[in-house]
Amino acid sequence: MNHILKCHEIVKTDFVRGENCYLYDSQGRRYVDLESGIWSTALGHGHPRINQVIRAQIEKVIHLGTRYPNALS
């Protein structure tokens, strides 16, 4: 990954799933996600209600941006 801007060393690349505040690697080991992104900081990984809403929305329209407002919910 030499083409990516390096802010810090990448130390682990085999995370296969997330649940709440944890990440799990391919060997099943659990890690606290201390570097979570914008969504998972507040909601955790794999929140069932959020996942349900996302699935319902992508069946309608996945992205329109700000140029095309709509009444979909």
Backbone torsions as a table, in degrees:
resi	resn	phi	psi	omega
1	MET	NA	49.0	-178.7
2	ASN	-71.6	-16.9	-177.8
3	HIS	-85.2	-6.0	-178.6
4	ILE	-92.3	137.1	176.0
5	LEU	-58.6	123.7	-175.8
6	LYS	-94.5	109.8	173.9
7	CYS	-94.6	-30.2	177.9
8	HIS	-158.7	164.8	-179.3
9	GLU	-68.7	138.3	174.3
10	ILE	-84.7	118.7	-173.0
11	VAL	-104.8	-17.8	-177.9
12	LYS	-148.6	133.6	-176.9
13	THR	-131.1	11.1	-176.4
14	ASP	-113.3	33.7	173.7
15	PHE	-71.9	133.0	-176.3
16	VAL	-115.0	-16.6	176.2
17	ARG	-162.7	162.3	176.4
18	GLY	-129.9	149.7	177.7
19	GLU	-150.3	122.0	-175.9
20	ASN	54.8	-122.0	-178.7
21	CYS	-97.4	15.0	-175.5
22	TYR	-114.3	151.7	169.1
23	LEU	-117.1	147.7	179.7
24	TYR	-122.8	135.8	179.0
25	ASP	-91.3	179.7	-175.5
26	SER	-67.6	-13.3	176.9
27	GLN	-96.8	2.3	178.9
28	GLY	86.6	3.8	178.7
29	ARG	-74.7	142.8	-176.4
30	ARG	-103.8	138.4	179.3
31	TYR	-131.4	141.6	171.6
32	VAL	-74.1	129.7	-178.8
33	ASP	-82.2	88.3	-179.5
34	LEU	-84.6	-0.3	178.7
35	GLU	-127.3	38.3	-176.2
36	SER	-64.6	154.9	-179.8
37	GLY	-81.6	-175.2	-175.3
38	ILE	-55.1	-46.7	-176.8
39	TRP	-71.4	-49.6	-172.3
40	SER	-74.5	-16.7	175.0
41	THR	-61.9	-46.7	-176.6
42	ALA	-88.1	-32.7	-170.8
43	LEU	-110.1	-15.6	-174.6
44	GLY	80.2	172.7	178.5
45	HIS	-87.4	137.7	171.5
46	GLY	68.3	31.7	179.3
47	HIS	-63.6	121.3	-172.9
48	PRO	-58.1	-42.0	-177.9
49	ARG	-68.9	-42.9	178.8
50	ILE	-64.4	-43.2	177.9
51	ASN	-60.9	-39.2	178.9
52	GLN	-63.0	-44.1	-179.7
53	VAL	-65.8	-41.3	178.9
54	ILE	-63.3	-44.8	178.9
55	ARG	-59.8	-43.6	179.7
56	ALA	-63.3	-40.9	-178.3
57	GLN	-69.1	-39.4	-178.0
58	ILE	-69.8	-16.6	173.6
59	GLU	-73.3	-20.3	179.7
60	LYS	-96.5	-76.0	179.5
61	VAL	-144.8	129.2	-176.6
62	ILE	-84.0	-33.3	-179.2
63	HIS	-162.5	132.8	174.7
64	LEU	-123.5	-15.8	-177.0
65	GLY	73.6	-165.8	-178.1
66	THR	-94.7	-9.4	-177.9
67	ARG	-76.2	-26.3	-177.3
68	TYR	-123.1	79.3	179.0
69	PRO	-62.8	153.9	-178.4
70	ASN	-150.7	169.2	-179.6
71	ALA	-102.2	9.7	178.8
72	LEU	-64.8	142.1	176.5
73	SER	-144.1	NA	NA
